[in-house]
Amino acid sequence: MSQILPDAGKSRTRALRWAPLLLIAIVPMVYLHFRGGKTESKGGEFEAKVEKREFRQMLRLNGTTQASRSFVVLAPRLEGAQVGSVVITKLAPVGVQVKKDDVLVEFDPQAQMKDYLDKKSAYENLTSQVAQKQADEEIAKAKDDTALKQAEDELKRAQLEVQKNEIVSRIDAEKNQEAVDEADATLKQLKETYALKRVAGGAAVHILEIQRDRAKAAMEYAQGNAVKMVVRSPMQGVVVYNTIWLGGRMGTVQEGDQVRPGVPFLQVVDPSLMEVRVEVNQVDLRNVHLGQKAKMHLDAYPGLALPATLEQLSPLGHQGQFSALVRTFAMQFAVQGQDPRLLPDLSAALDLDLGGENKELVVPRQSVTCEEKKCFAWVRSGSTFDKREVKVGRTNDLEAVVLSGLAEGDVVRRRPDEANGVVEKP
């Protein structure tokens, strides 16, 4: 045992001494093999076959899905009330199917009910004051009518006494005349003040009536606010929550949250009628026309593909995101078909069909790489791949037409710059 251990230690020491020399020798050999252009494939997942078929020119556009028919629920704006926010007490679950007149959300109605009762009490009080004031005015008018009648009678009596002036003394005649003048002046004064009293009384009643009407409007506002605390769906659809700002964070509402008036926090959408809004720049606009067909893909669900048709195209453009010289135009595609995964506010890609050509040799676009105005493809030769120069025609986002350099049935590497799946030929 004592002899074996030293021998093993010497062997490991020699191996460690020779390891750097072996590494220096292997690295150049690996480099020369890769430079030589001969590689061997592990399998077919990184390969593509050259096919002769109809080539379709495609234009890829990105946008967002939305519902053609929807109802947006806003936190209610309360009339005649200074309320900072309302509290949600009941909320329809997200994704649930609702019918017309189903309850979507309920807010806490206590403040609005209390305000309604206070306004109702003020209205009833002012209504009583108006009735009391009208009764007082009727009593005052009756008194003034009585006084006016008495003054008229007094004037007539005095005028009868004046007719005796020829048979009475001079002093009594003057007294009779003074009584007539006094009665006449009293009657004129009562007639003048009678109209003024009626105007003043009517104004007092009208002031109370204005106050009563304002109280009634405030009561009706409060009653309407209490009704707004329950929101019902006007259509059949699916409940979708909107992301909003909630107390220092972005999120969706829950029961018990406070929402500011006018904030759209929920919507009901009709999933049977969906659309996609996209933007196209002015360079690609010449290839687009109404009624054009496209294929829609969702980024969240790569396997889902539905047909779409261009229905609306904006006649006016706006400045692009990266340059003020390039204008962009809004377009709207109607999605045909339904899928439970198709919901609003999902990022989507549209492959717009711009027409095709006769049967051509077609390869994946990523199989071709260009260097110094020359294009190359890695073609399978036995168990290896050879680098071959090719001439490329029209391309789209996914495929390219090969004019020369390849033949139908050739197998090319799908990504020339991809190292995974390709190993050096021994």
C-alpha positions as CSV (number, residue, x, y, z in Angstrom):
1,M,0.0,0.0,0.0
2,S,2.8,2.4,0.8
3,Q,4.3,1.9,-2.7
4,I,1.0,2.3,-4.7
5,L,0.1,5.7,-3.3
6,P,3.3,7.5,-4.4
7,D,3.0,6.1,-7.9
8,A,-0.6,7.4,-8.2
9,G,0.5,10.8,-7.1
10,K,3.3,10.9,-9.6
11,S,0.9,10.0,-12.4
12,R,-1.5,12.9,-11.5
13,T,1.5,15.3,-11.3
14,R,2.5,14.3,-14.9
15,A,-1.0,14.7,-16.2
16,L,-1.3,18.2,-14.8
17,R,2.0,19.1,-16.4
18,W,0.9,17.9,-19.8
19,A,-2.7,19.4,-19.7
20,P,-1.8,22.9,-20.8
21,L,0.3,21.6,-23.8
22,L,-2.6,19.4,-24.9
23,L,-5.1,22.3,-24.7
24,I,-2.8,24.5,-26.8
25,A,-2.7,21.7,-29.4
26,I,-6.5,21.1,-29.5
27,V,-7.7,24.7,-29.8
28,P,-6.1,25.4,-33.3
29,M,-7.5,22.1,-34.6
30,V,-11.0,23.0,-33.5
31,Y,-10.6,26.5,-35.1
32,L,-9.4,25.0,-38.4
33,H,-12.3,22.5,-38.5
34,F,-14.9,25.3,-38.1
35,R,-13.1,27.5,-40.7
36,G,-13.1,24.7,-43.2
37,G,-16.9,24.9,-43.6
38,K,-17.7,21.2,-42.8
39,T,-20.2,20.6,-40.0
40,E,-22.3,17.7,-38.9
41,S,-25.9,18.0,-37.7
42,K,-27.3,16.3,-34.6
43,G,-30.8,16.1,-36.1
44,G,-33.4,17.7,-38.2
45,E,-34.9,20.3,-35.8
46,F,-32.4,22.9,-37.1
47,E,-32.9,22.0,-40.8
48,A,-35.3,23.1,-43.5
49,K,-36.0,21.7,-47.0
50,V,-36.0,23.8,-50.1
51,E,-39.5,23.6,-51.6
52,K,-41.0,24.7,-54.8
53,R,-44.3,26.3,-54.1
54,E,-46.3,29.5,-54.4
55,F,-44.6,32.4,-52.6
56,R,-46.8,34.8,-50.7
57,Q,-45.6,38.3,-50.0
58,M,-46.5,39.2,-46.4
59,L,-46.6,42.3,-44.3
60,R,-46.4,41.9,-40.5
61,L,-48.2,44.5,-38.4
62,N,-48.4,44.7,-34.6
63,G,-51.4,46.0,-32.6
64,T,-53.8,45.4,-29.7
65,T,-57.0,43.5,-29.6
66,Q,-60.3,45.2,-28.5
67,A,-64.0,44.4,-28.6
68,S,-66.2,45.9,-31.3
69,R,-69.0,46.1,-28.8
70,S,-68.3,47.0,-25.2
71,F,-69.7,48.9,-22.2
72,V,-67.2,50.8,-20.0
73,V,-68.1,51.2,-16.4
74,L,-67.0,54.4,-14.8
75,A,-67.0,55.4,-11.2
76,P,-70.1,57.6,-10.9
77,R,-69.8,61.3,-11.0
78,L,-72.2,62.4,-8.3
79,E,-74.3,65.5,-9.0
80,G,-74.4,68.3,-6.4
81,A,-72.1,66.4,-4.0
82,Q,-68.4,67.0,-3.1
83,V,-67.2,63.4,-2.9
84,G,-63.5,62.5,-3.4
85,S,-64.1,58.7,-4.1
86,V,-66.6,55.9,-3.7
87,V,-66.1,52.5,-2.1
88,I,-66.8,49.3,-4.0
89,T,-68.9,46.9,-1.9
90,K,-69.8,44.3,-4.5
91,L,-68.1,43.4,-7.8
92,A,-68.7,40.9,-10.6
93,P,-65.8,38.4,-10.9
94,V,-63.5,38.9,-13.9
95,G,-64.1,36.7,-16.9
96,V,-67.7,35.8,-15.8
97,Q,-70.5,35.8,-18.4
98,V,-73.2,38.4,-17.6
99,K,-76.6,39.0,-19.1
100,K,-78.5,42.2,-19.6
101,D,-79.5,43.9,-16.4
102,D,-77.1,41.8,-14.3
103,V,-75.4,43.7,-11.4
104,L,-71.8,44.6,-12.3
105,V,-70.8,46.7,-9.3
106,E,-72.3,48.2,-6.2
107,F,-70.9,51.2,-4.3
108,D,-71.4,52.1,-0.7
109,P,-74.7,54.1,-0.7
110,Q,-74.7,55.3,2.9
111,A,-73.3,58.8,2.3
112,Q,-75.7,59.3,-0.6
113,M,-78.7,58.0,1.4
114,K,-77.9,60.3,4.3
115,D,-77.5,63.3,1.9
116,Y,-80.8,62.4,0.3
117,L,-82.6,62.3,3.7
118,D,-81.1,65.7,4.7
119,K,-82.1,67.3,1.4
120,K,-85.6,65.8,1.7
121,S,-86.0,67.3,5.2
122,A,-84.8,70.7,4.0
123,Y,-87.3,70.5,1.0
124,E,-90.2,69.6,3.2
125,N,-89.4,72.4,5.7
126,L,-89.2,75.0,2.9
127,T,-92.5,73.7,1.4
128,S,-94.2,74.4,4.7
129,Q,-92.6,77.9,4.9
130,V,-94.0,78.7,1.4
131,A,-97.5,77.5,2.4
132,Q,-97.3,79.6,5.7
133,K,-96.1,82.7,3.8
134,Q,-98.8,82.4,1.3
135,A,-101.4,82.1,4.1
136,D,-100.0,85.2,5.8
137,E,-100.1,87.1,2.6
138,E,-103.8,86.1,2.1
139,I,-104.6,87.4,5.6
140,A,-102.7,90.7,5.0
141,K,-104.6,91.1,1.7
142,A,-107.9,90.6,3.4
143,K,-107.1,93.2,6.0
144,D,-106.0,95.7,3.4
145,D,-109.2,95.0,1.4
146,T,-111.3,95.7,4.6
147,A,-109.4,98.9,5.3
148,L,-109.8,100.0,1.7
149,K,-113.5,99.4,1.8
150,Q,-113.8,101.3,5.1
151,A,-112.0,104.3,3.6
152,E,-114.3,104.3,0.6
153,D,-117.3,104.3,2.9
154,E,-115.9,107.0,5.0
155,L,-115.3,109.2,1.9
156,K,-118.9,108.7,0.8
157,R,-120.3,109.6,4.3
158,A,-118.1,112.7,4.4
159,Q,-119.4,113.7,0.9
160,L,-123.0,113.4,2.2
161,E,-122.2,115.6,5.1
162,V,-120.8,118.3,2.8
163,Q,-124.2,118.5,1.1
164,K,-125.5,120.0,4.3
165,N,-123.1,123.0,4.2
166,E,-125.8,125.4,3.0
167,I,-128.0,124.9,6.0
168,V,-125.2,124.6,8.7
169,S,-123.0,127.1,10.2
170,R,-119.8,128.2,8.4
171,I,-117.6,126.4,11.0
172,D,-119.5,123.1,10.6
173,A,-119.2,123.5,6.8
174,E,-115.5,123.8,7.0
175,K,-115.3,120.8,9.3
176,N,-117.3,118.8,6.7
177,Q,-115.0,119.8,3.9
178,E,-111.9,118.9,5.9
179,A,-113.4,115.5,6.6
180,V,-114.0,115.0,2.9
181,D,-110.4,115.9,2.1
182,E,-109.0,113.7,4.8
183,A,-111.1,110.7,3.7
184,D,-110.1,111.2,0.1
185,A,-106.4,111.4,1.1
186,T,-106.7,108.3,3.2
187,L,-108.3,106.4,0.3
188,K,-105.6,107.4,-2.1
189,Q,-102.9,106.4,0.3
190,L,-104.5,103.0,0.9
191,K,-104.8,102.4,-2.8
192,E,-101.1,103.2,-3.4
193,T,-99.8,101.1,-0.5
194,Y,-102.2,98.2,-1.4
195,A,-100.3,97.5,-4.7
196,L,-96.9,97.9,-3.0
197,K,-97.8,95.5,-0.3
198,R,-99.0,92.9,-2.8
199,V,-95.7,93.2,-4.7
200,A,-93.7,92.9,-1.5
201,G,-95.7,89.9,-0.3
202,G,-95.4,88.2,-3.7
203,A,-91.6,88.7,-3.7
204,A,-91.3,87.2,-0.2
205,V,-93.3,84.1,-1.3
206,H,-91.3,83.9,-4.5
207,I,-88.0,83.9,-2.6
208,L,-89.2,81.0,-0.5
209,E,-90.4,79.2,-3.6
210,I,-86.9,79.5,-5.2
211,Q,-85.3,78.1,-2.0
212,R,-87.9,75.3,-2.1
213,D,-87.2,74.5,-5.7
214,R,-83.4,74.5,-5.1
215,A,-83.9,72.1,-2.2
216,K,-86.1,69.9,-4.4
217,A,-83.4,69.8,-7.1
218,A,-80.7,68.9,-4.5
219,M,-83.0,66.2,-3.1
220,E,-83.5,64.8,-6.6
221,Y,-79.7,64.9,-7.2
222,A,-79.1,63.0,-4.0
223,Q,-81.8,60.5,-4.9
224,G,-80.2,60.0,-8.3
225,N,-76.8,59.6,-6.7
226,A,-78.2,56.8,-4.5
227,V,-79.5,55.1,-7.7
228,K,-76.1,55.4,-9.3
229,M,-74.6,53.3,-6.6
230,V,-75.7,50.2,-8.5
231,V,-74.5,49.7,-12.0
232,R,-76.2,47.1,-14.2
233,S,-75.0,45.7,-17.6
234,P,-76.8,47.0,-20.6
235,M,-75.7,44.1,-22.8
236,Q,-74.6,40.4,-22.7
237,G,-70.9,39.8,-22.5
238,V,-67.8,39.0,-20.5
239,V,-66.5,41.1,-17.5
240,V,-63.0,42.5,-18.0
241,Y,-61.1,44.5,-15.4
242,N,-59.0,47.6,-16.4
243,T,-55.7,48.3,-14.9
244,I,-55.9,51.7,-13.1
245,W,-53.9,53.7,-10.5
246,L,-54.9,52.6,-7.0
247,G,-53.3,54.3,-4.0
248,G,-49.7,54.5,-5.3
249,R,-49.8,51.3,-7.4
250,M,-51.1,50.0,-10.7
251,G,-53.6,47.2,-10.5
252,T,-57.2,46.0,-10.8
253,V,-60.0,46.8,-8.4
254,Q,-61.2,44.6,-5.6
255,E,-64.1,44.8,-3.2
256,G,-63.4,47.4,-0.6
257,D,-61.2,49.6,-2.9
258,Q,-61.9,53.3,-3.3
259,V,-62.3,54.6,-6.9
260,R,-62.2,58.3,-8.0
261,P,-65.3,59.5,-10.0
262,G,-64.9,59.2,-13.7
263,V,-62.2,56.4,-13.7
264,P,-63.0,53.5,-16.1
265,F,-62.2,50.5,-14.0
266,L,-64.3,47.7,-15.6
267,Q,-65.9,46.9,-18.9
268,V,-68.3,44.3,-20.4
269,V,-67.2,43.1,-23.9
270,D,-68.8,41.0,-26.5
271,P,-66.2,38.3,-27.4
272,S,-68.1,37.3,-30.5
273,L,-67.1,40.6,-32.2
274,M,-63.4,41.4,-31.8
275,E,-61.1,43.7,-33.7
276,V,-57.4,44.6,-33.8
277,R,-56.1,48.2,-34.1
278,V,-52.7,48.5,-35.8
279,E,-50.6,51.3,-37.4
280,V,-48.8,51.2,-40.7
281,N,-46.2,53.6,-42.0
282,Q,-46.6,55.5,-45.2
283,V,-44.1,53.3,-47.1
284,D,-46.2,50.2,-46.6
285,L,-49.5,52.0,-47.0
286,R,-49.4,51.7,-50.8
287,N,-49.7,47.9,-50.5
288,V,-52.8,48.1,-48.2
289,H,-56.5,48.4,-49.3
290,L,-59.9,47.8,-47.6
291,G,-61.1,44.3,-47.6
292,Q,-57.6,42.8,-47.5
293,K,-57.2,39.5,-45.7
294,A,-54.8,38.8,-42.9
295,K,-53.9,36.1,-40.4
296,M,-54.0,37.2,-36.7
297,H,-51.6,35.7,-34.1
298,L,-51.6,36.4,-30.4
299,D,-48.3,36.8,-28.6
300,A,-49.7,35.2,-25.5
301,Y,-51.0,32.1,-27.4
302,P,-48.6,31.3,-30.3
303,G,-50.7,28.4,-31.5
304,L,-53.8,30.5,-32.0
305,A,-54.4,31.9,-35.5
306,L,-57.6,33.5,-36.7
307,P,-58.5,35.2,-40.0
308,A,-59.0,38.9,-40.1
309,T,-60.2,41.5,-42.7
310,L,-59.2,45.2,-43.0
311,E,-62.4,47.2,-42.4
312,Q,-61.2,50.7,-41.6
313,L,-58.2,52.8,-42.8
314,S,-57.6,56.3,-41.5
315,P,-57.3,58.9,-44.3
316,L,-55.1,61.1,-42.1
317,G,-51.7,60.1,-40.7
318,H,-49.7,61.4,-37.7
319,Q,-46.0,61.6,-36.9
320,G,-44.2,58.3,-36.4
321,Q,-42.6,57.2,-33.2
322,F,-39.0,57.5,-34.5
323,S,-39.2,60.2,-37.1
324,A,-41.3,63.2,-37.8
325,L,-40.8,62.8,-41.5
326,V,-42.5,59.4,-41.7
327,R,-46.3,59.4,-41.1
328,T,-48.2,56.4,-39.7
329,F,-51.9,55.5,-40.4
330,A,-54.3,53.7,-38.1
331,M,-56.1,50.6,-39.4
332,Q,-58.8,48.4,-37.9
333,F,-59.1,44.7,-38.7
334,A,-62.2,42.7,-37.9
335,V,-61.4,39.2,-36.5
336,Q,-63.4,36.3,-37.9
337,G,-64.0,33.4,-35.6
338,Q,-64.1,33.0,-31.9
339,D,-61.9,31.6,-29.2
340,P,-62.3,31.8,-25.4
341,R,-58.6,33.0,-25.1
342,L,-59.3,36.0,-27.4
343,L,-59.8,38.9,-25.0
344,P,-59.3,42.7,-25.2
345,D,-55.9,44.4,-24.6
346,L,-53.8,41.5,-25.9
347,S,-50.8,42.2,-28.1
348,A,-51.4,40.7,-31.5
349,A,-49.5,40.3,-34.8
350,L,-51.2,40.4,-38.2
351,D,-49.7,38.8,-41.3
352,L,-51.2,40.8,-44.2
353,D,-51.3,38.9,-47.5
354,L,-49.9,41.2,-50.3
355,G,-50.3,38.7,-53.1
356,G,-48.2,35.8,-54.4
357,E,-46.1,34.6,-57.3
358,N,-45.9,31.4,-59.4
359,K,-44.2,28.4,-57.8
360,E,-40.7,29.3,-56.8
361,L,-37.9,27.8,-54.7
362,V,-38.6,28.9,-51.2
363,V,-36.5,28.7,-48.0
364,P,-36.8,30.1,-44.6
365,R,-35.5,33.7,-44.5
366,Q,-33.3,32.9,-41.5
367,S,-31.5,30.2,-43.6
368,V,-29.8,32.8,-45.8
369,T,-27.1,35.1,-44.6
370,C,-25.5,37.9,-46.6
371,E,-21.9,39.1,-46.5
372,E,-20.4,41.8,-48.7
373,K,-23.2,41.9,-51.2
374,K,-23.2,38.1,-51.5
375,C,-25.7,35.7,-49.9
376,F,-24.9,32.2,-48.6
377,A,-26.7,29.1,-47.3
378,W,-25.4,26.1,-45.5
379,V,-26.5,23.1,-47.6
380,R,-26.5,19.5,-46.3
381,S,-24.0,17.2,-48.0
382,G,-24.1,13.8,-46.5
383,S,-23.6,14.2,-42.8
384,T,-22.1,17.7,-43.1
385,F,-23.2,21.2,-44.2
386,D,-21.4,23.1,-47.0
387,K,-21.4,26.8,-47.4
388,R,-22.8,27.7,-50.8
389,E,-23.4,31.0,-52.5
390,V,-27.1,31.7,-53.5
391,K,-29.0,34.4,-55.3
392,V,-32.1,35.6,-53.5
393,G,-35.2,37.3,-55.0
394,R,-38.3,38.6,-53.1
395,T,-38.5,38.1,-49.4
396,N,-41.1,38.5,-46.6
397,D,-40.8,38.4,-42.9
398,L,-40.6,34.6,-42.9
399,E,-39.4,33.3,-46.3
400,A,-37.2,34.1,-49.2
401,V,-37.2,33.1,-52.9
402,V,-34.0,31.5,-54.2
403,L,-33.2,32.3,-57.8
404,S,-30.1,30.2,-58.1
405,G,-27.6,28.1,-56.0
406,L,-30.1,25.7,-54.6
407,A,-32.3,22.9,-56.0
408,E,-35.7,21.5,-54.9
409,G,-35.2,19.0,-52.1
410,D,-31.9,20.4,-50.8
411,V,-31.7,20.6,-47.0
412,V,-30.3,23.8,-45.5
413,R,-29.5,24.8,-42.0
414,R,-32.3,26.8,-40.6
415,R,-30.1,29.4,-38.9
416,P,-26.5,29.7,-40.2
417,D,-25.4,31.7,-37.1
418,E,-26.9,29.2,-34.7
419,A,-24.3,27.0,-33.0
420,N,-26.8,24.8,-31.1
421,G,-27.6,21.6,-32.8
422,V,-24.4,21.6,-35.0
423,V,-21.1,20.0,-34.2
424,E,-17.8,19.8,-35.9
425,K,-17.2,16.9,-38.3
426,P,-14.6,14.6,-36.8
